[in-house]
Amino acid sequence: MNHLHQQRVTTGRWSPQLLHDLANTPDLATAAEHLAFQSIPVFPCVPGGKRPLTARGFQDATADSDVVHAWWRRWPEANVGIPTGAAGGVDVVDVDVHDSGSGYAAFEQAHRAGFAEGWAWLVRTPSGGMHAYFPRTDEREQRSWQIPGKHIDFRGDGGYIVAPPSRVTCADSATRSYRQIAVAEHHQPGPVDASGLRALLDPPRQMRPPKDLPAIGSRPDKLAGWVASRPEGGRNGGLFWAACRMAEEGHDLSTTTSLLGEAAYSAGLPEREAMATIRSAYRIASRLGSASPPRPTNAIEAVGL
């Protein structure tokens, strides 16, 4: 990898060199110290597992070198935990693989729809799943969530991951390591829209537009008035469907944000929630793709290590 490319994919405290160093560390203590040196907080997890060893788990995470050294001197085989979100500088989409199913089809769907294309690194997990690392570039909170039916978890604020080269003993009694499998080479890494991703993979239970949604071709101001009249409990869903209608009618995002955003505020929706809902509606309406086979593809991984 040339110097210019390495600079291009460096994201805050994280860089390809750091991931390379983690993959080649002689032991877990050195890996923890590498991360702490880059101001990435860490905490110890049980050897061969994911459960934190400290009383408050990821809330105890620190980049203090003396504390990190003391932890791994006490537990030299401890796995390395990292808090995700703003604390650790990365958000992670966790693609699970279980006997009951795989998350790769959902991840491919998200990638095609534009919700997972900005990953910076991909890490194979011991179970055969995958962690897709995305840079956290702003202070906008994105809380962790799970969609068990799609075998996809989001690790953001309030969550954590176990990092390479940690090792976990799996259900088949084999012990395997977390290992890097790809670094972005053909695209610029960017943050993940967690709310949009969740709306795509786990859409509102009300799959059909409300019966009183203004008809196709209705004036935008009529849609705005309808959004403003939504009662509590129906405001977010109403805004979503109205924004989808605006997108279908060919109105640009700026126009819809201005018109429906004001209507949503008057109905009582917070600005951040309203903006996220409108953006999600536009992305889903314009870029929704189909699912793919339950395995990683070359297009997703862009492996070129």
N, C-alpha and C positions, 0 to 999 in steps of 0.2 A: 504494500500500500504506500503510495507516495505521500510526501509531506502535505501537499495541498489538499489531498483527499482526506487525510487524517484531520486537518484543521476543519474541513467542511462538516464533518459529522460529529465533532466535539460538541457536547451539549452541557454547558455549565460545569458541574463537578465531575461529570462522566465523560469518558473518552474511549476510543478503541484501544489505546495503549493500556488503560486501566483494566479493561476486560481481558486483554492479552496477558497482562501481569497476573490477574486472578487465575487464569487457566493454567499458568505455569508456576504457581507458588508451590513450594515444597510441603507446606502444611497449612492447616486451617488458621492457625495463629497468625502466620504471615499474611494470609489473605485478609483477615480482619484488620491488621495493621495497615495494609495498603489502602483499604477503604477509608479508615480513619484519617490517614495522612492527606487524603483528598477532601477532607471535611464532610465525609459521608458517615452519618452515625450508624453504629452497629450494636448488636447485643447477642449474647450466646444462646443457642438452642441445644436441646439434648442431643448427644451423639447418636447418629443414625435416625434422627427424627426432626420434627418441626416445632415441638413445644418449647417455649422459652424457659430458660433456666433461672431468670431473675424474677423477682416478685411481681413487677408491673409489666413484664414483657417488653413489647416494642416501645412503651413509654419510658423505659430505662435506657434506651439507645443513646449512645454518646460517641463523639469523635475525639474525646479526651484520650490521648495516647497512653497515659498512665493507667487509667481505668481499664482500657481495652487490654493492655498488657497483663494487668492483674487478673482479669477474667479468664484469659486463655492460659495463663500460668496455672490457674486453679482447675480449669477444664480444658486441657490441651486438645481433646477430640471434639469439642463443641462445634456444632454447625454455626454458620454465620447468618444471622438475621439482619434485615435492613427494613426500616419503616418506609413505606411508600408515600406518595403524595409530596406535599411541599417539604416535609421533613427530610426525605431521602433524595429529592430532586428527580424522581422518576415515577411515572404511573405504569402499571403492568397489567396487561390482559393475560389472564391465566387460562390456557386451553387444557382442559382436563381430559384424561382418558381413563374410563372405568369399564368394568364388565358390562355395565348397562348402556354404555355409549361413549361417543367421542365428540369433542368440541371443534374438531377441525372443519367440519362442514359449515358450522356457524361462523367460524373465523374467516373462512373463504368468502362467505356471503357478506360479512362486514367489510372485508377488504375490497370486494367489487363495488360495494355501495359507498366507498370512500371513507369509512370509519376506522380502518385499521391499516391504512397505507403508509402512515408516517413513522412506523417503528424504526428504532435505531439499532437494536440488537435483538436477536432471537436466541433463547437458551432452551436446550432440551432438558426436560425434567426427568427425574428417575423413573416415573411411571410411564414414560413415553409421550407425555404431553409437552407443552411448550409455554414458555414465558416470553411475551413480546414486550420489550421495554420501550416506553415513549418518554421523551423529555418533558419535564414539567417546567414551563417557561413563564408562568404568571402566578398570581396569588389567588386566582379563582378556585374556590373549594370544589373538589370532586370526591365525594365520599365513596367508600368501597361498597360493592354490592355483588350479588350472586344470581345467576339464572340456572338453577340445577337442571331444568329440562333441556337446556342447550349445552350444558357442560362447559359453561364459560363463567369465570369470575373476574371481577375488576378489582384490582388492588390499588387504591388511591389513598386519600386521607383517611386515617383510622385503620389502616391495614399494614401488612408487612409481607415480605417474601423471604425465602431462604435462597442464598446466593451461591454461585459457583465459588470454589469447588466442593461445596458441602455434599455430604453423602447421606442417603436415606435408605433404610431397609424397607423394601416393598412387600406387598401381600404375598408374593411368591417366595419370600425369605431371601431374595437376592438383594445385595446392597449396591446401589448405583449412584453415580455422581450427577450433579447439575453441570452441564457443559455448554459452552457457547457453540452455536452452529452457524450463525450468520451475522454479518454486520452490513448495514445499509451501504450499498455501493452505487446504485442506480437511481436513487431518489434522495431528496433532502428530508431528514427526520423532522417531525413536527409533533405537537401535542395531540392527544387523543380527545375527542369529544365524547366523554363518558355518558352524558345524558342522551345524546343522539344514538350512541351505540346501544344503549339499553332499550330505547324506544324502538329501534330496528329489530332487535332480537326478541324483545318481550313487549310487543305493542299493547296498547290499552285493550282491555277485554272487549270493549265496545268496538268491534271491527267495522261496523257499518256506520256511516255518518248519521247523526241524530235526525229524526224525522222532520224536525222543524228547521233544519239548516237551510238557508236560502238556496233557491234552485240555481243550477248552473246558468251562468250568464247574468246573474243578478248584479246590480251596481255594487262596487266595493264599499260605499258608505252604508249600504244595507247590511253587508256582512259585518262591518264594524259595529253597527248598532246592535246586531244580534249577539256579538261577543260581549258587548258592554252589559247586556241584559242577563248574562248567564248567572245562575245562582251558585252559591258556595257548594263545592263538590262537583260542579260541572264546568267550572271556568277553564281549567287547563285543557280538558278534552275538547271543549268548544273552540278554544283558540287553535288547537291543533288542526281540527277539521276545517276551520275557516281559512287557516294559512295554507292547507293543502288545496283548497278550492282556489285561492288566489294564485298559487303556483300553477295549477292546471289551466287557469285562464291566461297565463303568460305574464302576469305582473312580476316585476323584479323584487328581489329581497328587500331592497331599501324602501320601496313604496309600501310593501306589506308591513315591514317593521314599524314604519312611521304611523300607518293607519291603524292596524290591528293592535300594535303595542299600546297606543294611547287608550284604545277601547279596553284592553286587558287591564291596564292600570286602574281605570275607572271602575272596573268590576271587582278590583281588590287583589289582583295578582301582583306579586313583587316583580320589579323590573327584570332582575336576573332570571327568574323562572320563566317569565314571558318571552324574553329574548331566546333562551335555550329552546323553548317549545317551538317558536317560529323557525329557528334555524334547523331544528330536527325535522320539522314538517317539510321544509324545502329540500333537504338532503334526501329524505325518504321518497318524496314525490318525484324527484328528478333523477335519482341514481340508484334506486332499488334494484338489486341483482338477485340471481337465483343461487341456491346452495350448491356446493360441490362435493366431491367424494370425501369420505371421512379420513383424510390423510393430508399431510402437508404437501404442497406442490412447489415446483421450481419457481413458478411465478411469485408465490408468496415469499419464499425463503431467499430468492435471488442469491444463492450461495456462490460466493466467489472468494473464499478465504485462501 
